[in-house]
Amino acid sequence: MEILLSPPLAFLIIIPLVVLIFLFGRKLAGPEKPNAMKSSTYGSGELAPTSAAAPGYRSFFLIAFFFAMLHLGALVIGTSPLNAISGVYIVGLILALVALILG
């Protein structure tokens, strides 16, 4: 049972499951019927603004990537025995996070 819960094996099990759910959802959806109303912007009768309403995604992407690396690292370290390889992984994780912050 312990090998089934290891992160690489769990990842290999989850990916086909997600693809199957995605394909099943596509089958449930009706056929696509594009028209002009679906692709036009709507601002309650007003013209759409020409300037960006929010800043770009780059600043948020770095924060999200930082926390994704941090949480995945915690998951891998939490499920592994505390040995030299775990220490190497922790050092690599720290270097990756520092590179992300400084880059």
Order of alpha helices (4+ residues) and beta strands (2+ residues): alpha-alpha-alpha-alpha
